[in-house]
Amino acid sequence: MNPTLTGKSTAALTEAGPLRVTLVVGSNRHGRFGPVVADWLLGRLRDRDDIVADVVDVAEAELPTSFEPTPEATAALSGITPKLAGADAFVVLTPEYNHSFPAGLKNLVDWHYGEWRAKPVALVSYGGLAGGLRAAEHLRQVFAELHAVTVRDTVSFHNAGASFDDEGALRDPAGPDAAAKTMLDQLVWWGRALREGRQKWPYGG
């Protein structure tokens, strides 16, 4: 077997393979609604054969706001950082608290830097009348500073509690499912393009 051809074939398979997407669940509030939306979103991710999904949940991340690398922080990061570093792309799910996103989500984001660079981020939000869109727009500014690319389309749930039944199923899935497909199609395009770019031309920033 020609090793040169084998190398090219392996590289081609890597570039064409499924996108590794990490879903970041951004709420850690007691009694949070986030897991309901996250379960629906994971279903949309896992329905696709061009995505392999993983999850990081802010509620399970006991990270101090001091950014001190204590043994406790190091232990917490050991279960988070590899999932971010190994991802080709991200979906960030955020509620809206006081016109912005939660402090716990910002803290998790700020504990990392290179893990976000030159990768795309899709934003999903939920809330009351505004559907969490103000939180999503604030996150765009944060990820721009981290050299990440946020995709244009989002998914938002206005009056989120009324959108799902007691079993966690959407009462009217047509609109959200269509919006999720559009958003994830964009994420996959950007994810593939930036993955190939990072492999061929390391990002200097």
Backbone as a chain_set.jsonl record, in Angstrom:
{"seq": "MNPTLTGKSTAALTEAGPLRVTLVVGSNRHGRFGPVVADWLLGRLRDRDDIVADVVDVAEAELPTSFEPTPEATAALSGITPKLAGADAFVVLTPEYNHSFPAGLKNLVDWHYGEWRAKPVALVSYGGLAGGLRAAEHLRQVFAELHAVTVRDTVSFHNAGASFDDEGALRDPAGPDAAAKTMLDQLVWWGRALREGRQKWPYGG", "coords": {"N": [[0.844, -1.194, 0.0], [0.535, 2.211, -0.826], [2.06, 4.594, 1.142], [1.838, 7.35, 0.945], [-0.547, 7.78, -0.425], [-2.243, 6.627, 1.435], [-1.955, 8.402, 3.581], [-3.074, 10.738, 2.487], [-5.67, 9.863, 2.135], [-6.489, 9.414, 4.781], [-6.345, 12.032, 5.813], [-8.27, 13.24, 4.209], [-10.538, 11.879, 5.048], [-10.67, 12.773, 7.679], [-11.195, 15.513, 7.332], [-13.652, 15.363, 6.072], [-15.278, 14.025, 7.807], [-17.805, 13.536, 10.437], [-18.894, 16.446, 12.233], [-17.598, 17.476, 15.288], [-19.439, 18.481, 17.871], [-19.907, 20.448, 20.673], [-22.336, 20.869, 23.057], [-23.116, 23.5, 25.126], [-24.624, 23.923, 28.089], [-26.106, 26.555, 29.581], [-27.279, 27.451, 32.018], [-27.383, 27.603, 35.579], [-29.174, 27.927, 37.54], [-31.258, 27.318, 40.391], [-33.948, 25.079, 40.004], [-34.049, 25.362, 37.283], [-35.052, 25.735, 33.807], [-33.592, 24.953, 31.727], [-32.626, 22.189, 31.183], [-34.819, 20.999, 29.888], [-35.037, 22.302, 27.411], [-32.496, 21.7, 26.511], [-32.574, 18.888, 26.218], [-34.348, 18.63, 24.08], [-32.843, 19.955, 22.138], [-30.548, 18.353, 21.988], [-31.693, 16.133, 20.833], [-32.14, 17.102, 18.228], [-29.52, 17.51, 17.405], [-28.489, 14.899, 17.499], [-29.992, 13.632, 15.634], [-28.792, 14.05, 13.259], [-26.473, 12.956, 10.791], [-24.135, 14.204, 10.296], [-23.043, 15.263, 12.518], [-21.484, 14.793, 15.657], [-22.31, 14.691, 18.956], [-21.513, 16.257, 22.104], [-21.644, 17.172, 25.613], [-21.44, 19.936, 27.809], [-22.218, 21.04, 30.953], [-23.025, 23.868, 32.688], [-24.034, 23.847, 35.256], [-22.833, 21.692, 36.427], [-20.262, 22.401, 36.744], [-17.988, 23.345, 38.925], [-16.515, 26.001, 39.258], [-14.329, 28.44, 40.457], [-14.754, 32.031, 40.719], [-12.482, 33.466, 40.918], [-10.495, 32.641, 39.263], [-8.366, 31.206, 40.151], [-6.035, 28.62, 39.998], [-6.804, 26.271, 41.649], [-6.65, 23.005, 43.299], [-9.271, 22.038, 43.248], [-10.461, 23.506, 41.18], [-8.866, 22.667, 39.049], [-9.56, 19.966, 38.957], [-12.269, 20.189, 38.254], [-12.037, 21.392, 35.728], [-10.858, 19.341, 34.319], [-12.857, 17.725, 33.4], [-14.136, 19.327, 31.623], [-12.557, 21.037, 29.905], [-11.267, 19.266, 27.937], [-13.497, 18.559, 26.378], [-14.198, 20.938, 25.205], [-11.832, 21.678, 23.895], [-11.563, 19.585, 22.075], [-13.664, 19.943, 20.374], [-15.146, 20.761, 17.214], [-16.969, 22.692, 16.828], [-19.534, 24.67, 18.448], [-22.62, 24.651, 20.3], [-24.336, 26.945, 22.121], [-26.436, 27.154, 24.785], [-28.575, 29.382, 26.275], [-30.299, 30.991, 28.972], [-32.106, 34.06, 29.656], [-31.109, 36.367, 31.943], [-31.94, 39.178, 33.619], [-31.663, 40.833, 31.286], [-29.385, 39.729, 30.108], [-26.857, 37.124, 29.793], [-26.225, 34.249, 31.961], [-24.11, 34.528, 34.899], [-22.634, 32.252, 35.59], [-22.243, 30.972, 33.142], [-20.666, 32.859, 31.794], [-18.42, 32.735, 33.424], [-17.504, 30.096, 32.962], [-16.88, 30.309, 30.243], [-14.845, 32.236, 30.376], [-12.807, 30.902, 31.697], [-11.488, 29.644, 29.725], [-9.701, 29.913, 26.597], [-8.016, 29.507, 24.131], [-9.435, 27.274, 23.346], [-11.764, 28.094, 22.144], [-11.024, 29.427, 19.864], [-11.146, 30.35, 16.425], [-13.343, 28.788, 15.769], [-16.787, 27.873, 15.117], [-19.822, 29.113, 16.617], [-23.055, 28.37, 17.585], [-26.103, 29.835, 18.686], [-28.591, 29.331, 21.08], [-31.509, 30.342, 22.681], [-33.648, 31.089, 25.487], [-36.564, 32.331, 27.174], [-38.697, 34.907, 28.483], [-40.891, 37.202, 27.094], [-38.974, 38.248, 25.356], [-37.547, 36.058, 24.564], [-34.95, 35.416, 25.227], [-33.202, 36.643, 23.503], [-31.685, 38.952, 23.883], [-29.7, 38.094, 25.587], [-28.403, 36.322, 23.867], [-27.391, 38.086, 21.926], [-25.549, 39.539, 23.453], [-23.73, 37.519, 23.964], [-22.603, 37.187, 21.461], [-20.783, 39.309, 21.26], [-18.923, 38.593, 23.221], [-17.88, 36.164, 22.211], [-16.786, 37.054, 19.828], [-14.582, 38.491, 20.737], [-13.066, 36.378, 21.581], [-12.155, 35.297, 19.274], [-13.886, 33.577, 18.01], [-16.508, 32.471, 15.787], [-19.753, 33.457, 15.469], [-22.707, 31.976, 14.266], [-25.163, 33.138, 11.913], [-28.025, 32.651, 12.154], [-30.333, 31.95, 14.816], [-31.933, 29.994, 17.424], [-34.78, 30.606, 19.276], [-36.805, 30.662, 22.203], [-39.752, 31.98, 23.075], [-41.584, 32.797, 25.958], [-40.943, 30.28, 27.15], [-41.688, 28.198, 28.919], [-44.333, 27.659, 28.311], [-44.133, 26.581, 25.836], [-43.461, 23.932, 25.853], [-44.737, 20.699, 26.749], [-45.841, 18.848, 29.691], [-44.288, 16.598, 29.568], [-41.985, 17.374, 28.419], [-41.995, 17.708, 25.69], [-42.241, 19.535, 22.639], [-45.024, 21.61, 22.059], [-45.785, 22.6, 19.596], [-43.879, 21.671, 17.238], [-43.008, 22.386, 14.671], [-42.049, 25.004, 13.831], [-39.751, 25.542, 15.613], [-38.202, 23.231, 14.979], [-37.639, 23.644, 12.265], [-36.207, 26.037, 12.426], [-34.014, 25.175, 13.931], [-32.837, 23.377, 12.144], [-31.988, 25.102, 10.065], [-30.139, 26.704, 11.488], [-28.27, 24.735, 12.356], [-27.405, 23.72, 9.914], [-25.957, 25.933, 8.988], [-24.025, 25.996, 11.007], [-22.644, 23.575, 10.576], [-21.576, 24.053, 8.025], [-19.816, 26.241, 8.527], [-18.294, 25.006, 10.496], [-17.006, 22.898, 9.135], [-15.541, 24.355, 7.228], [-13.862, 25.968, 8.84], [-12.54, 24.011, 10.313], [-11.046, 22.717, 8.308], [-9.531, 24.925, 7.578], [-8.031, 25.429, 9.939], [-6.486, 23.146, 9.975], [-4.922, 23.379, 7.677], [-3.885, 25.962, 7.643], [-2.645, 27.165, 10.345], [-4.238, 29.049, 12.856], [-3.362, 32.323, 13.601], [-4.276, 34.652, 14.764]], "CA": [[0.0, 0.0, 0.0], [1.289, 3.452, -0.93], [1.84, 5.362, 2.358], [1.427, 8.714, 0.603], [-1.981, 7.736, -0.71], [-2.925, 6.347, 2.684], [-1.97, 9.65, 4.336], [-4.059, 11.64, 1.896], [-7.001, 9.315, 2.398], [-6.795, 9.668, 6.183], [-6.607, 13.459, 5.96], [-9.556, 13.531, 3.573], [-11.599, 11.369, 5.91], [-10.75, 13.662, 8.832], [-11.833, 16.748, 6.918], [-15.022, 15.122, 5.631], [-16.008, 13.294, 8.828], [-18.797, 14.286, 11.21], [-18.429, 17.572, 13.027], [-17.679, 17.271, 16.735], [-20.128, 19.658, 18.401], [-20.166, 20.435, 22.111], [-23.448, 21.687, 23.536], [-22.867, 24.105, 26.432], [-25.88, 24.27, 28.755], [-25.604, 27.73, 30.258], [-27.962, 27.864, 33.241], [-27.161, 26.823, 36.795], [-30.142, 28.403, 38.529], [-32.101, 26.295, 41.026], [-35.24, 24.938, 39.344], [-33.882, 25.841, 35.906], [-35.8, 25.132, 32.711], [-32.632, 24.622, 30.681], [-32.54, 20.795, 30.732], [-35.916, 20.667, 28.97], [-34.628, 22.78, 26.081], [-31.28, 20.962, 26.137], [-32.961, 17.556, 25.739], [-34.884, 18.804, 22.717], [-31.747, 20.339, 21.262], [-29.721, 17.166, 21.773], [-32.394, 15.304, 19.854], [-31.906, 17.655, 16.895], [-28.116, 17.254, 17.083], [-28.249, 13.469, 17.307], [-30.718, 13.187, 14.45], [-27.986, 14.324, 12.074], [-25.316, 12.071, 10.626], [-22.939, 15.013, 10.091], [-22.68, 15.825, 13.818], [-21.328, 13.962, 16.85], [-22.56, 15.659, 20.02], [-21.074, 16.106, 23.484], [-22.328, 18.155, 26.454], [-20.862, 20.552, 29.004], [-23.301, 21.669, 31.703], [-22.496, 24.834, 33.648], [-24.48, 23.477, 36.603], [-21.948, 20.654, 36.944], [-18.908, 22.943, 36.724], [-17.728, 24.118, 40.135], [-15.337, 26.797, 38.95], [-14.323, 29.703, 41.204], [-14.686, 33.247, 39.906], [-11.168, 34.081, 41.119], [-9.594, 32.064, 38.26], [-7.218, 30.607, 40.82], [-5.944, 27.205, 39.608], [-6.789, 25.406, 42.822], [-6.893, 21.596, 42.954], [-10.693, 21.846, 42.941], [-10.688, 24.052, 39.837], [-8.196, 21.773, 38.105], [-10.385, 18.757, 38.834], [-13.473, 20.543, 37.493], [-11.641, 21.643, 34.343], [-10.47, 18.093, 33.661], [-14.032, 17.171, 32.74], [-14.719, 20.336, 30.741], [-11.64, 21.546, 28.889], [-11.099, 18.372, 26.778], [-14.692, 18.585, 25.526], [-14.14, 22.177, 24.434], [-10.657, 21.63, 23.027], [-11.765, 18.604, 21.02], [-14.82, 20.271, 19.55], [-15.001, 21.541, 15.982], [-17.983, 23.745, 16.851], [-20.291, 24.712, 19.699], [-23.95, 25.229, 20.451], [-24.455, 27.485, 23.475], [-27.831, 27.328, 25.19], [-28.593, 30.344, 27.367], [-31.484, 31.748, 29.363], [-31.837, 35.486, 29.821], [-31.268, 36.87, 33.302], [-31.719, 40.632, 33.698], [-31.263, 41.323, 29.964], [-28.116, 39.185, 29.638], [-26.675, 35.695, 30.032], [-25.867, 33.978, 33.354], [-22.726, 34.686, 35.343], [-21.96, 30.96, 35.551], [-21.835, 30.725, 31.76], [-19.523, 33.747, 31.517], [-17.271, 32.214, 34.156], [-16.981, 28.928, 32.238], [-16.26, 30.811, 29.012], [-13.616, 32.967, 30.692], [-11.763, 29.971, 32.126], [-10.877, 29.086, 28.509], [-9.397, 30.898, 25.554], [-7.672, 28.863, 22.868], [-10.42, 26.237, 22.994], [-12.823, 28.691, 21.321], [-10.476, 30.175, 18.732], [-11.341, 29.929, 15.031], [-14.404, 27.785, 15.713], [-18.103, 28.507, 15.063], [-20.719, 28.976, 17.76], [-24.484, 28.615, 17.353], [-26.712, 30.308, 19.923], [-29.99, 28.99, 21.337], [-31.883, 31.088, 23.881], [-35.035, 30.963, 25.94], [-36.911, 33.315, 28.196], [-40.071, 35.388, 28.461], [-41.314, 37.819, 25.836], [-37.825, 38.473, 24.472], [-37.011, 34.781, 24.116], [-33.526, 35.296, 25.491], [-32.404, 37.155, 22.389], [-30.699, 39.928, 24.353], [-28.567, 37.304, 26.078], [-27.687, 35.8, 22.703], [-26.63, 39.165, 21.292], [-24.401, 39.827, 24.309], [-22.745, 36.443, 23.768], [-21.882, 37.414, 20.194], [-19.651, 40.19, 21.554], [-17.938, 37.832, 23.983], [-17.196, 35.196, 21.351], [-15.97, 37.795, 18.864], [-13.322, 38.791, 21.411], [-12.337, 35.116, 21.7], [-11.822, 34.847, 17.916], [-14.85, 32.583, 17.541], [-17.456, 32.982, 14.796], [-21.137, 33.07, 15.748], [-23.477, 31.845, 13.029], [-26.163, 34.188, 11.802], [-29.361, 32.286, 12.629], [-30.443, 31.413, 16.166], [-33.223, 29.429, 17.818], [-35.181, 31.23, 20.537], [-38.103, 30.241, 22.722], [-40.468, 33.01, 23.811], [-42.451, 32.128, 26.938], [-40.469, 28.91, 26.935], [-42.419, 27.218, 29.711], [-45.589, 27.313, 27.645], [-43.841, 25.959, 24.543], [-43.266, 22.506, 26.059], [-45.734, 20.083, 27.617], [-45.312, 18.316, 30.957], [-43.336, 15.531, 29.258], [-40.81, 17.97, 27.795], [-42.125, 17.724, 24.23], [-42.766, 20.784, 22.105], [-46.449, 21.57, 21.683], [-45.828, 22.837, 18.149], [-42.452, 21.56, 16.91], [-42.664, 22.707, 13.283], [-41.213, 26.193, 13.742], [-38.429, 25.33, 16.218], [-37.432, 22.229, 14.239], [-37.149, 24.278, 11.038], [-35.173, 27.004, 12.813], [-32.833, 24.415, 14.341], [-32.183, 22.84, 10.953], [-31.286, 26.202, 9.407], [-28.996, 27.063, 12.313], [-27.266, 23.665, 12.351], [-26.813, 23.691, 8.576], [-24.932, 26.974, 8.979], [-22.939, 25.584, 11.911], [-21.864, 22.53, 9.912], [-20.785, 24.685, 6.956], [-18.714, 26.969, 9.14], [-17.445, 24.06, 11.205], [-16.138, 22.205, 8.176], [-14.617, 25.312, 6.614], [-12.854, 26.384, 9.814], [-11.718, 22.843, 10.641], [-10.067, 22.581, 7.223], [-8.625, 26.063, 7.662], [-7.082, 25.243, 11.043], [-5.557, 22.073, 9.622], [-4.015, 23.792, 6.602], [-3.264, 27.232, 7.969], [-2.868, 27.401, 11.765], [-4.755, 30.395, 13.113], [-2.434, 33.104, 14.396], [-5.038, 35.635, 15.504]], "C": [[0.88, 1.245, 0.0], [1.029, 4.323, 0.292], [1.393, 6.785, 2.084], [-0.065, 8.772, 0.346], [-2.773, 7.493, 0.564], [-3.036, 7.618, 3.529], [-2.998, 10.622, 3.808], [-5.466, 11.169, 2.201], [-7.425, 9.589, 3.833], [-7.137, 11.126, 6.41], [-7.964, 13.827, 5.377], [-10.713, 13.062, 4.437], [-11.788, 12.261, 7.124], [-11.507, 14.931, 8.486], [-13.309, 16.539, 6.581], [-15.875, 14.454, 6.697], [-17.006, 14.161, 9.573], [-18.149, 15.388, 12.039], [-18.622, 17.252, 14.503], [-18.228, 18.557, 17.36], [-20.359, 19.48, 19.894], [-21.296, 21.402, 22.436], [-23.109, 22.182, 24.932], [-24.206, 24.553, 27.0], [-25.561, 25.355, 29.775], [-26.253, 28.142, 31.555], [-27.571, 26.984, 34.414], [-28.114, 27.256, 37.916], [-30.955, 27.24, 39.097], [-33.468, 26.267, 40.336], [-35.224, 25.343, 37.89], [-34.715, 25.057, 34.902], [-34.866, 24.595, 31.624], [-32.584, 23.172, 30.243], [-33.656, 20.377, 29.777], [-35.538, 21.078, 27.546], [-33.405, 22.001, 25.599], [-31.621, 19.57, 25.602], [-33.519, 17.629, 24.322], [-33.751, 19.084, 21.739], [-30.821, 19.159, 20.975], [-30.372, 16.215, 20.78], [-32.149, 15.776, 18.439], [-30.454, 17.397, 16.467], [-27.895, 15.788, 16.723], [-29.039, 12.877, 16.166], [-29.874, 13.295, 13.185], [-26.795, 13.378, 12.005], [-24.037, 12.859, 10.364], [-22.461, 15.669, 11.382], [-22.528, 14.702, 14.839], [-21.358, 14.899, 18.045], [-21.96, 15.247, 21.35], [-21.712, 17.239, 24.281], [-21.41, 18.633, 27.569], [-21.979, 21.322, 29.683], [-22.703, 22.58, 32.767], [-22.86, 24.449, 35.078], [-23.591, 22.417, 37.237], [-20.502, 21.118, 37.043], [-18.699, 23.831, 37.936], [-16.413, 24.877, 39.967], [-15.385, 28.111, 39.729], [-14.246, 30.897, 40.268], [-13.346, 33.949, 40.042], [-10.171, 33.67, 40.04], [-8.294, 31.545, 38.884], [-7.169, 29.12, 40.489], [-5.789, 26.289, 40.809], [-6.954, 23.949, 42.403], [-8.351, 21.334, 42.588], [-11.013, 22.353, 41.534], [-10.067, 23.151, 38.78], [-9.003, 20.502, 37.884], [-11.632, 19.042, 38.017], [-13.145, 20.731, 36.018], [-11.299, 20.36, 33.595], [-11.651, 17.431, 32.955], [-14.662, 18.102, 31.729], [-13.799, 20.673, 29.579], [-11.434, 20.586, 27.717], [-12.302, 18.375, 25.834], [-14.753, 19.852, 24.688], [-12.986, 22.144, 23.442], [-10.868, 20.689, 21.85], [-12.909, 18.901, 20.087], [-14.411, 21.014, 18.279], [-15.924, 22.756, 16.005], [-18.767, 23.634, 18.153], [-21.722, 25.166, 19.46], [-24.046, 25.667, 21.904], [-25.92, 27.782, 23.75], [-27.866, 28.256, 26.394], [-29.996, 30.831, 27.688], [-31.117, 33.231, 29.374], [-32.153, 35.891, 31.253], [-30.966, 38.366, 33.283], [-31.073, 41.195, 32.426], [-29.916, 40.789, 29.487], [-28.036, 37.702, 29.981], [-26.143, 35.465, 31.443], [-24.383, 34.141, 33.658], [-21.958, 33.373, 35.282], [-21.47, 30.608, 34.163], [-20.626, 31.588, 31.411], [-18.269, 33.228, 32.21], [-16.652, 31.02, 33.44], [-16.285, 29.364, 30.954], [-14.902, 31.428, 29.323], [-12.485, 32.08, 31.202], [-11.002, 29.392, 30.928], [-10.596, 30.2, 27.517], [-9.141, 30.207, 24.216], [-8.683, 27.833, 22.409], [-11.517, 26.778, 22.079], [-12.324, 29.205, 19.974], [-10.729, 29.511, 17.383], [-12.332, 28.77, 14.907], [-15.763, 28.495, 15.697], [-18.946, 28.174, 16.289], [-22.136, 29.285, 17.308], [-25.131, 28.934, 18.701], [-28.193, 29.944, 19.968], [-30.37, 29.644, 22.652], [-33.341, 30.823, 24.228], [-35.297, 31.976, 27.039], [-38.377, 33.679, 28.115], [-40.412, 35.976, 27.107], [-40.164, 37.982, 24.851], [-37.176, 37.183, 23.996], [-35.523, 34.601, 24.344], [-32.625, 35.913, 24.443], [-31.387, 38.206, 22.824], [-29.472, 39.221, 24.915], [-27.727, 36.78, 24.912], [-26.841, 36.885, 22.042], [-25.427, 39.569, 22.14], [-23.319, 38.759, 24.134], [-21.977, 36.614, 22.458], [-20.647, 38.292, 20.438], [-18.533, 39.439, 22.288], [-17.165, 36.893, 23.058], [-16.387, 35.87, 20.247], [-14.607, 38.114, 19.462], [-12.447, 37.549, 21.534], [-11.97, 34.517, 20.342], [-12.686, 33.677, 17.466], [-15.838, 33.259, 16.597], [-18.86, 32.528, 15.182], [-21.924, 33.028, 14.443], [-24.668, 32.784, 13.069], [-27.483, 33.831, 12.462], [-29.295, 31.667, 14.024], [-31.767, 30.66, 16.293], [-33.576, 30.067, 19.152], [-36.59, 30.781, 20.9], [-38.689, 31.358, 23.58], [-41.486, 32.324, 24.725], [-42.194, 30.628, 26.912], [-41.273, 27.874, 27.699], [-43.703, 26.765, 29.067], [-45.371, 26.593, 26.32], [-43.717, 24.444, 24.629], [-44.361, 21.962, 26.971], [-45.067, 19.497, 28.858], [-44.307, 17.188, 30.752], [-42.069, 16.061, 28.592], [-40.843, 17.985, 26.282], [-42.688, 19.069, 23.783], [-44.229, 20.623, 21.712], [-46.621, 21.768, 20.18], [-44.39, 22.833, 17.631], [-42.047, 22.087, 15.545], [-41.718, 23.893, 13.18], [-39.84, 26.004, 14.355], [-37.58, 24.302, 15.467], [-36.841, 22.821, 12.963], [-36.027, 25.266, 11.348], [-33.891, 26.291, 13.214], [-32.1, 23.854, 13.13], [-31.39, 23.929, 10.239], [-30.014, 26.565, 10.169], [-27.9, 26.006, 12.242], [-26.65, 23.476, 10.976], [-25.703, 24.731, 8.47], [-23.739, 26.572, 9.841], [-22.048, 24.54, 11.261], [-21.012, 23.131, 8.796], [-19.578, 25.394, 7.526], [-17.753, 26.013, 9.861], [-16.497, 23.33, 10.285], [-15.097, 23.147, 7.592], [-13.506, 25.704, 7.588], [-11.982, 25.21, 10.262], [-10.646, 22.642, 9.571], [-9.054, 23.715, 7.284], [-7.593, 25.901, 8.77], [-6.056, 24.169, 10.727], [-4.52, 22.538, 8.612], [-3.234, 25.052, 6.934], [-3.527, 27.538, 9.442], [-3.225, 28.864, 12.023], [-3.816, 31.139, 14.047], [-3.121, 34.178, 15.232], [-4.33, 36.95, 15.645]], "O": [[1.858, 1.319, 0.744], [-0.104, 4.764, 0.488], [0.66, 7.373, 2.878], [-0.763, 9.669, 0.818], [-3.841, 8.074, 0.76], [-4.081, 7.883, 4.123], [-3.715, 11.259, 4.58], [-6.351, 11.974, 2.492], [-8.573, 9.952, 4.087], [-8.098, 11.44, 7.112], [-8.713, 14.613, 5.958], [-11.734, 13.739, 4.553], [-12.915, 12.489, 7.562], [-12.361, 15.379, 9.252], [-14.124, 17.438, 6.782], [-17.086, 14.323, 6.515], [-17.055, 15.375, 9.373], [-17.007, 15.269, 12.482], [-19.694, 16.806, 14.912], [-17.557, 19.588, 17.372], [-20.936, 18.483, 20.328], [-21.224, 22.593, 22.132], [-22.842, 21.38, 25.827], [-24.847, 25.454, 26.46], [-24.828, 25.107, 30.732], [-25.812, 29.12, 32.158], [-27.44, 25.768, 34.271], [-27.874, 26.978, 39.091], [-31.296, 26.299, 38.38], [-34.073, 27.315, 40.112], [-36.272, 25.639, 37.316], [-35.04, 23.888, 35.11], [-35.294, 23.877, 30.721], [-32.508, 22.912, 29.042], [-33.456, 19.493, 28.944], [-35.698, 20.306, 26.601], [-33.294, 21.682, 24.415], [-31.014, 19.121, 24.629], [-33.202, 16.795, 23.473], [-33.707, 18.519, 20.646], [-30.363, 18.987, 19.845], [-29.689, 15.569, 19.984], [-31.968, 14.96, 17.535], [-30.193, 17.1, 15.302], [-27.198, 15.476, 15.758], [-28.791, 11.74, 15.763], [-30.205, 12.7, 12.16], [-26.189, 13.043, 13.022], [-22.967, 12.267, 10.222], [-21.58, 16.528, 11.356], [-23.339, 13.776, 14.884], [-20.53, 15.804, 18.146], [-21.899, 14.065, 21.688], [-22.265, 18.17, 23.695], [-20.699, 17.844, 28.191], [-22.621, 22.166, 29.057], [-21.966, 22.125, 33.642], [-22.089, 24.694, 36.006], [-23.593, 22.259, 38.458], [-19.616, 20.334, 37.384], [-19.189, 24.96, 37.966], [-15.361, 24.464, 40.455], [-16.386, 28.825, 39.665], [-13.734, 30.789, 39.154], [-13.098, 34.935, 39.349], [-9.113, 34.285, 39.914], [-7.262, 31.461, 38.22], [-8.164, 28.421, 40.678], [-4.77, 25.615, 40.966], [-7.356, 23.677, 41.272], [-8.638, 20.507, 41.722], [-11.747, 21.705, 40.787], [-10.67, 22.901, 37.737], [-9.115, 20.017, 36.758], [-12.02, 18.23, 37.176], [-13.895, 20.279, 35.153], [-11.436, 20.298, 32.373], [-11.459, 16.66, 32.015], [-15.615, 17.725, 31.046], [-14.198, 20.605, 28.416], [-11.423, 21.047, 26.575], [-12.141, 18.21, 24.625], [-15.298, 19.843, 23.585], [-13.142, 22.535, 22.285], [-10.402, 20.965, 20.744], [-13.11, 18.186, 19.105], [-13.456, 21.791, 18.275], [-15.694, 23.732, 15.291], [-18.675, 22.635, 18.867], [-22.005, 25.949, 18.554], [-23.861, 24.86, 22.814], [-26.557, 28.56, 23.04], [-27.258, 27.959, 27.422], [-30.797, 31.061, 26.782], [-29.969, 33.603, 29.132], [-33.288, 35.781, 31.717], [-29.848, 38.769, 32.963], [-30.083, 41.925, 32.479], [-29.348, 41.34, 28.544], [-29.021, 37.099, 30.407], [-25.653, 36.406, 32.067], [-23.524, 33.926, 32.803], [-20.769, 33.364, 34.961], [-20.403, 30.013, 34.012], [-19.671, 31.105, 30.802], [-17.178, 33.279, 31.642], [-15.43, 30.929, 33.318], [-15.22, 28.847, 30.616], [-13.923, 31.174, 28.621], [-11.32, 32.474, 31.143], [-9.984, 28.723, 31.105], [-11.176, 31.283, 27.589], [-9.944, 30.309, 23.288], [-8.782, 27.545, 21.216], [-12.131, 26.021, 21.327], [-13.113, 29.395, 19.048], [-10.557, 28.304, 17.214], [-12.181, 27.892, 14.057], [-15.878, 29.607, 16.213], [-18.806, 27.117, 16.905], [-22.392, 30.335, 16.718], [-24.753, 28.372, 19.729], [-28.945, 30.208, 19.031], [-29.642, 29.521, 23.637], [-34.143, 30.4, 23.395], [-34.384, 32.417, 27.738], [-39.208, 32.858, 27.725], [-40.24, 35.318, 26.082], [-40.362, 37.867, 23.641], [-36.329, 37.219, 23.103], [-34.897, 33.737, 23.73], [-31.409, 35.729, 24.486], [-30.334, 38.339, 22.199], [-28.344, 39.685, 24.745], [-26.497, 36.793, 24.964], [-25.704, 36.632, 21.644], [-24.381, 39.909, 21.588], [-22.128, 39.07, 24.155], [-20.815, 36.219, 22.369], [-19.583, 38.034, 19.874], [-17.351, 39.631, 22.004], [-15.936, 36.834, 23.115], [-15.397, 35.307, 19.78], [-13.589, 38.019, 18.776], [-11.222, 37.655, 21.585], [-11.529, 33.37, 20.263], [-12.263, 32.875, 16.633], [-15.982, 34.482, 16.612], [-19.127, 31.327, 15.218], [-21.819, 33.934, 13.616], [-25.123, 33.177, 14.143], [-28.013, 34.617, 13.248], [-28.345, 30.963, 14.368], [-32.604, 30.687, 15.392], [-32.755, 30.071, 20.07], [-37.44, 30.553, 20.039], [-38.192, 31.648, 24.668], [-42.165, 31.385, 24.313], [-43.098, 29.823, 26.684], [-41.519, 26.782, 27.186], [-44.125, 25.623, 29.246], [-46.316, 26.054, 25.743], [-43.848, 23.746, 23.624], [-44.855, 22.665, 27.853], [-43.859, 19.641, 29.044], [-43.554, 16.858, 31.668], [-41.18, 15.286, 28.24], [-39.822, 18.249, 25.647], [-43.515, 19.665, 24.474], [-44.616, 19.623, 21.107], [-47.504, 21.168, 19.567], [-43.749, 23.883, 17.589], [-40.853, 22.226, 15.275], [-40.689, 23.802, 12.511], [-38.839, 26.276, 13.692], [-36.37, 24.482, 15.332], [-35.693, 22.545, 12.616], [-35.026, 25.33, 10.634], [-32.797, 26.746, 12.879], [-30.869, 23.857, 13.095], [-30.244, 23.705, 9.85], [-28.945, 26.715, 9.576], [-26.726, 26.341, 12.084], [-25.48, 23.106, 10.877], [-24.634, 24.45, 7.928], [-22.588, 26.779, 9.458], [-20.825, 24.609, 11.381], [-19.85, 22.757, 8.638], [-18.452, 25.183, 7.076], [-16.538, 26.207, 9.828], [-15.321, 23.157, 10.605], [-13.924, 22.796, 7.473], [-12.339, 25.764, 7.203], [-10.803, 25.399, 10.56], [-9.478, 22.422, 9.891], [-7.861, 23.501, 7.069], [-6.416, 26.199, 8.572], [-4.903, 24.257, 11.148], [-3.36, 22.132, 8.685], [-2.071, 25.194, 6.557], [-4.56, 28.13, 9.756], [-2.604, 29.782, 11.487], [-3.506, 30.667, 15.141], [-2.614, 34.572, 16.282], [-4.866, 37.877, 16.252]]}, "num_chains": 1, "name": "protein.A"}
